[in-house]
């Protein structure tokens, strides 16, 4: 018996339902007008990356002069 190739893992965004097309958890996003699955999830479904605050960024603290 031959081995099957491993399946591609699901996108991490599929752990939540899509607020745009209302795709359920674990299912791909779809085009709302015709129901076709999309290759990538909607931007509303993907979490926004958080960036750490820059040190020395504006506004100055404790009356520091620029």
PyMOL commands that set and color helices and strands:
alter all, ss='L'
color gray80, all
select helices_A, chain A and resi 12-15
alter helices_A, ss='H'
color red, helices_A
deselect
rebuild
show_as cartoon
